[in-house]
Amino acid sequence: MMSLSPSLGSSYPWLKELKSEERGLYLIHLLLTCANHVATGSLENANIALEQISELASPDGDTMQRIAAYFTEALADRILKTWPGLHKAINSTRVVDLASEQALVRRLFFEVFPFLKAAFLLVNQAIIEAMEGEKVVHVIDLDAAEPMQWIALIRGLSARPEGPPHLRITGIHVRKEVLDQMGHRLSEEAEKLDIPFQFNPVVGELEDLDVERLHVKTGEAVAISSVLRLHSLLASDDEPLRKKLPLALKNSNGIHLQRALQMSQNTLGELLEKDTVNGYSPSPDSASSSPLSSPVSPKVDTFLTALRGLLPKLVVITEQDSNHNGSTLMERLLESLHSYAALFDCLESTVSRASSERLKLEKMLFGNEIKNIISCEGAERKERHEKLEKWIQRLDSAGFCNVPLSYYGMLQAKTLLQGYNCNGYKMKGENGCVMICWQDRPMFSVSAWRCRNSL
C-alpha cells in the first residue's frame, strides 16, 4: 500500500492503473485516512487525501467509486466549515427547494425500493387489527408524505365484516400543498368506498408540534404512525459533551484505520465485512460503550411522553436500523460506510448504472444524508439514525410496551419482497418487531406499541 505524501504532487497517474479490487481497497484506505486527518485537524494532509480520492471516485462509476464520491464531498464540506465565511460564500447562491427535493426523492425511494411498501403493509395491518370493533378511528401521521399508505388503509377498513368506521386522519407536514394533495386524494377514495372520512392537516415542523393541534376527541380510538421521522428529534447541541470525550476514545481513529486497511474482498459490502472480521464490528451495540450513546434525549423523551398523553391504542414506528448517531466522526464514518454500502449494493444489483432515477436517489437522498451525518454537528445534524434497541429503550421509558406485529401483516410483506425477483430482500422477526433487510443486513425496523397500562 502506497503512503500518502505531499511530494506526490497534484497528479497521480499510477492511480488510474489500479484494478477494480485494488481501487476499492485504496478508496476505503483514503477515506479513512482523510477522515482521521479531518478529525485531528490535519487539514493539509486531508487535502492530499481528497486529491487522490478525486482521481478515483466517480458518481457514475462502480459501487465503491460512487459511494466514495459522496463521502468525499461530505468530508470536504466538513473541512470548509472550518472557515465559516468561506463555506457561506460558496453556498450563498445555491438555491434549493429542500422540501420539494425531499418530496421528489422520497417518491423515488418508494418506487425503486420495496422497503417502505413492506413497512406500510405491516403498519396498516397492525392498525386494522388494533381497531377491530372500533366505530371512530383517528390515525395521526407524523410525516404525511405518502397518500398511498392511507389509501390502502381506507380500502382495508372498508372490507371489515362489521363495516367501516368513521375515519379521521391527521397529517403533519411542513408543506401545505403536500397536505392539500393528500387530503384531496384520501377524500376521493373514502367517498368512492362510502366511508365517513375527515382529513385534518397540520402544517409545521414535527419538532414544534403542539399536540393540541391534533384535536384528539373523546371516544376516538387513536393510532399514531411515524415513518422515518422520530430520529430527527434526536438532534441537540452536543458540543459541551463532545469536549469531554476521554482521550482513549479520541485516539481510536487510528485503530479503526489500521483494521480497515486489512480489508481485501471484491464488492463494497464484502470489503467492509472484512473489517468486521478483523476486529471492528458495526454491531447493534457498537456505540453502546460510548459515554454519549445513552438513549436519553430530552426532546424525543418529551415528545414520546406527549404522545402517550393522547392515550393512543397503537403507535407504529418505522426507522432506519443503523448506528449513525455516534459521538465521533470516525465512528459515524465507519457505521455509515457499512449501511450505505448495503443500499448502494442493492441499487447495483437491481438498477442500471445509467438510470437517471438511480443517480437522483444516490445524490439527492443518500448523498445528502451522508453529508449530514459526516459534515454536520449539533442541532444541524438531523440524520441521527439508531438501532432498534435504542428505540425500545426510549419507548419503554416513555410508558409504552411492545405489541407483536401481525403474522398476516408479516406474510403480506414477505410476499411483496419475494415479488421483486431478487433474493437480496429479506425479512426477519426480532423481539416482536420486524427487520426489513438487504441480504442479511437489517435496513429498517418496524415496531408496534401501546400504552403500558392500557388493555
Sequence and secondary structure as in RCSB ss.txt:
>XXXX:A:sequence
MMSLSPSLGSSYPWLKELKSEERGLYLIHLLLTCANHVATGSLENANIALEQISELASPDGDTMQRIAAYFTEAL
ADRILKTWPGLHKAINSTRVVDLASEQALVRRLFFEVFPFLKAAFLLVNQAIIEAMEGEKVVHVIDLDAAEPMQW
IALIRGLSARPEGPPHLRITGIHVRKEVLDQMGHRLSEEAEKLDIPFQFNPVVGELEDLDVERLHVKTGEAVAIS
SVLRLHSLLASDDEPLRKKLPLALKNSNGIHLQRALQMSQNTLGELLEKDTVNGYSPSPDSASSSPLSSPVSPKV
DTFLTALRGLLPKLVVITEQDSNHNGSTLMERLLESLHSYAALFDCLESTVSRASSERLKLEKMLFGNEIKNIIS
CEGAERKERHEKLEKWIQRLDSAGFCNVPLSYYGMLQAKTLLQGYNCNGYKMKGENGCVMICWQDRPMFSVSAWR
CRNSL
>XXXX:A:secstr
     GGG S  GGGGG  HHHHHHHHHHHHHHHHHHHHHT HHHHHHHHHHHHHH  TTSSHHHHHHHHHHHHH
HHHHHTTSHHHHHHHHTT    HHHHHHHHHHHHHHH SHHHHHHHHHHHHHHHHTTT SEEEEEETT   HHHH
HHHHHHHHT TT   EEEEEEEES HHHHHHHHHHHHHHHHHTT  EEEEEEES GGG  GGGG   TT EEEEE
EES GGGGG    HHHHTT  HHHHTHHHHHHHHHTT   SSHHHHHHHHHHTT    TTTTTTSTT  S  HHH
HHHHHHHHTT  SEEEEEEE S    SSHHHHHHHHHHHHHHHHHHHHHHS TT HHHHHIIIIIIIHHHHHHHH
  GGG       HHHHHHHHHHTTEEEE   HHHHHHHHHHHHTTS TTEEEEEETTEEEEEETTEEEEEEEEEE
ETT  
